Structure formats: structure tokens, C-alpha cells
Amino acid sequence: MLEDGAPRATVVIPTWNGARFLPPCLAALDAQSLGGLDSGVFETIIVDNGSTDDTSELLAGYPGLRVMPLPCNLGFAAGVNVGIRAARSDTIVLLNNDTEVAPGWLEALLKALDASPEAGMATSKVRLFDRRDHLHTTGDTLDLAGMAGNRGVWELDRGQYDQATEVFGANAAAAAYRRALFEAIGPFEEAFGSYMEDVDLAWRARLAGWGCVFVPDALVYHQVSATGGGPMASYLVARNRIWLLARNYPSRLLLKHAPRVLGAQLGIAWRALRAWRGAAARATLRGQLAGMLGWPRMLSARRRIQASRRIALTELERLMRPR
């Protein structure tokens, strides 16, 4: 049970050598319609993942922040889990440090969860930072091949996604989660490190019967891959895609859609082989190999996750069919 006077929400911002990104991110949070950083309406936790730049000196100049320094870079999943455990509210909102949120962003997310008691997650409309009329995501999608995507990615925002609607999952760059969801299904999977950990959480949440709502009024601008990318990202994405299947895809559906699943993975491998001279392509192949070799590690988690399933397989298939 939360203490009296707890904030309405906790905003958790993981950062690693992000001093150049944090000022616009924090300035936008300070201008929220619900109140500023020191208003007490929401709390802000900065999880410093072992930064070696000027992050600590920068953050010392901001009142109202809770800074949690870590000894080294533990990755996104482990970092945000530290913030989630320290949160004092029933709603935990994740925000990348390379973002700038609109003034009504947080209020819109909280209203959406209040209006959707079946939803454990609410996801933002995320536009590109440098092309502010183009979309990066309006929520995570997942298809029957087990391939995740960003709904609306790279599209010109013409209002085609301006309806609040159900989506498969929340993109953790800017999303709200109920504390009760983490208590029910557990935190982000730290073995993933970074990349696809939000898809894994969404898949586990969906299996356990939680919903996810897209909130078009929760507007965010994101400097995509400003703090990531490169061959390491290619490796982690390729590995974690396979671990998603190992942990979350129900056996009956996996057998039914095995040709799609296998075809998607072979397609990734074939494209990487054709681009073999590139470091990212070689990293992708190493990631796929690591994913297959690590499949047995995922089996105990798989048994636990599948035992928690409350959703009918027909409903899960509906959510995974492209619309």
C-alpha cells in the first residue's frame, strides 16, 4: 500500500551519458499542465546508468529530482527496474532522456488509464524530433511471425492515428504502466539488456489479460537512436527477437504459424548474409545464433509465463493480425 500524500505518477528517466539531451527533456517536464518538477503532483526519478559525462553535475541544478546513480551501465531494462522499484505512485511512466513532451502529455496518459480500467499500459503518440510532422510510433504491433513493429512509423502525421484505440503494446520510450501490472507479471526482463524488452513486457501483459490503449493527445518528440544504435543494437535486436518467441509464443499458436515464424527469421539471416561486409549484418547473425543458443535459458520463464495466460488463443491471434 502506498503512503499518504504519494504523487499521482512517477516519471522514470534512464540515462547514460545523456547530459546533452536532458535539459530539453526536463524543461518540457517542468512545463506540464499538471504542474512542474517540484509541484509534488508527480515525482521524477533519473536513473543514471553509470554516466561518465557531466550528467551528475547537470542534475544537481534541478530541484525536485530523485537521482539514482548506478555503478555502471546495466542496460535499459535493469535501469528502469531500479526506478520502478523506487517509485512511490500507482502509475509509473517511462520516458527516454532524448525526448521532449508536449505540455498535456502526462495528464493525457493518466486520464486514459483512469478511463480504461482494463488497460495496464498507455502509450504515447511519438513523433520524430527533427521532422516534427512525421511519426515514430503510435504503439507497438506484433504479427503472427512474432515480429514487432512501430505502428505508423515514418508516416506523415495527417491525423490518421488521432483516435484513442487498443494497440498490442506500449512503446517504452514514452509510456505509462500501472504498478499493479508489474506486481502481477514482474518487471522488465533484465536478460534482454536493451531493445525489445518493452515488447516482451507487453506480450506477458497481454497473455495475463491486461490491455493497452493508445493516447493520441499524449504527444512526444523523440530523437530516435540518439543514445543507441550501431552493431550492438543489431546484435541485441536479433537475439531478443528469438528470446521473445522462446518466452511468450504459446505452443499451439507457434506450431500453427511456424512457417511464418521460420520464414521471418530466415529472411533476416538471408538479408544479413547478403550484406556480410557490414558490421551490423554480422552482428545480426551473431545475435540470431546467441538467441538460439540461449533458448534453453528461457524455458523456465516460458513455463511461468504460459501458466499465467488468461487470454484466449483466438483473441491473441486477433491482436497479432495486421490491421
Secondary structure in CASP SS format (residue, H / E / C, confidence):
PFRMAT SS
TARGET T0000
AUTHOR 0000-0000-0000
METHOD secondary structure of the structure
MODEL  1
M C 1.00
L C 1.00
E C 1.00
D C 1.00
G C 1.00
A C 1.00
P C 1.00
R C 1.00
A E 1.00
T E 1.00
V E 1.00
V E 1.00
I E 1.00
P E 1.00
T E 1.00
W C 1.00
N C 1.00
G C 1.00
A C 1.00
R C 1.00
F C 1.00
L H 1.00
P H 1.00
P H 1.00
C H 1.00
L H 1.00
A H 1.00
A H 1.00
L H 1.00
D H 1.00
A C 1.00
Q C 1.00
S C 1.00
L C 1.00
G C 1.00
G C 1.00
L C 1.00
D C 1.00
S C 1.00
G C 1.00
V C 1.00
F E 1.00
E E 1.00
T E 1.00
I E 1.00
I E 1.00
V E 1.00
D E 1.00
N C 1.00
G C 1.00
S C 1.00
T C 1.00
D C 1.00
D C 1.00
T H 1.00
S H 1.00
E H 1.00
L H 1.00
L H 1.00
A C 1.00
G C 1.00
Y C 1.00
P C 1.00
G C 1.00
L E 1.00
R E 1.00
V E 1.00
M E 1.00
P E 1.00
L C 1.00
P C 1.00
C C 1.00
N C 1.00
L C 1.00
G C 1.00
F H 1.00
A H 1.00
A H 1.00
G H 1.00
V H 1.00
N H 1.00
V H 1.00
G H 1.00
I H 1.00
R H 1.00
A H 1.00
A C 1.00
R C 1.00
S C 1.00
D C 1.00
T E 1.00
I E 1.00
V E 1.00
L E 1.00
L E 1.00
N C 1.00
N C 1.00
D C 1.00
T E 1.00
E E 1.00
V E 1.00
A C 1.00
P C 1.00
G C 1.00
W H 1.00
L H 1.00
E H 1.00
A H 1.00
L H 1.00
L H 1.00
K H 1.00
A H 1.00
L H 1.00
D H 1.00
A H 1.00
S C 1.00
P C 1.00
E C 1.00
A E 1.00
G E 1.00
M E 1.00
A E 1.00
T E 1.00
S E 1.00
K E 1.00
V E 1.00
R E 1.00
L E 1.00
F C 1.00
D C 1.00
R C 1.00
R C 1.00
D C 1.00
H E 1.00
L E 1.00
H E 1.00
T E 1.00
T C 1.00
G C 1.00
D E 1.00
T E 1.00
L E 1.00
D C 1.00
L C 1.00
A C 1.00
G C 1.00
M C 1.00
A E 1.00
G E 1.00
N E 1.00
R C 1.00
G C 1.00
V C 1.00
W C 1.00
E C 1.00
L E 1.00
D C 1.00
R C 1.00
G C 1.00
Q C 1.00
Y C 1.00
D C 1.00
Q C 1.00
A C 1.00
T E 1.00
E E 1.00
V C 1.00
F C 1.00
G E 1.00
A C 1.00
N C 1.00
A C 1.00
A C 1.00
A E 1.00
A E 1.00
A E 1.00
Y E 1.00
R E 1.00
R H 1.00
A H 1.00
L H 1.00
F H 1.00
E H 1.00
A H 1.00
I H 1.00
G C 1.00
P C 1.00
F C 1.00
E C 1.00
E H 1.00
A H 1.00
F H 1.00
G C 1.00
S C 1.00
Y C 1.00
M C 1.00
E H 1.00
D H 1.00
V H 1.00
D H 1.00
L H 1.00
A H 1.00
W H 1.00
R H 1.00
A H 1.00
R H 1.00
L H 1.00
A C 1.00
G C 1.00
W C 1.00
G E 1.00
C E 1.00
V E 1.00
F E 1.00
V E 1.00
P E 1.00
D E 1.00
A E 1.00
L E 1.00
V E 1.00
Y E 1.00
H E 1.00
Q C 1.00
V C 1.00
S C 1.00
A C 1.00
T C 1.00
G C 1.00
G C 1.00
G H 1.00
P H 1.00
M H 1.00
A H 1.00
S H 1.00
Y H 1.00
L H 1.00
V H 1.00
A H 1.00
R H 1.00
N H 1.00
R H 1.00
I H 1.00
W H 1.00
L H 1.00
L H 1.00
A H 1.00
R H 1.00
N H 1.00
Y C 1.00
P C 1.00
S H 1.00
R H 1.00
L H 1.00
L H 1.00
L H 1.00
K H 1.00
H C 1.00
A H 1.00
P H 1.00
R H 1.00
V H 1.00
L H 1.00
G H 1.00
A H 1.00
Q H 1.00
L H 1.00
G H 1.00
I H 1.00
A H 1.00
W H 1.00
R H 1.00
A H 1.00
L H 1.00
R H 1.00
A C 1.00
W C 1.00
R C 1.00
G C 1.00
A H 1.00
A H 1.00
A H 1.00
R H 1.00
A H 1.00
T H 1.00
L H 1.00
R H 1.00
G H 1.00
Q H 1.00
L H 1.00
A H 1.00
G H 1.00
M H 1.00
L H 1.00
G C 1.00
W H 1.00
P H 1.00
R H 1.00
M H 1.00
L H 1.00
S H 1.00
A H 1.00
R H 1.00
R H 1.00
R H 1.00
I H 1.00
Q H 1.00
A H 1.00
S C 1.00
R C 1.00
R C 1.00
I C 1.00
A C 1.00
L H 1.00
T H 1.00
E H 1.00
L H 1.00
E H 1.00
R H 1.00
L H 1.00
M H 1.00
R C 1.00
P C 1.00
R C 1.00
END
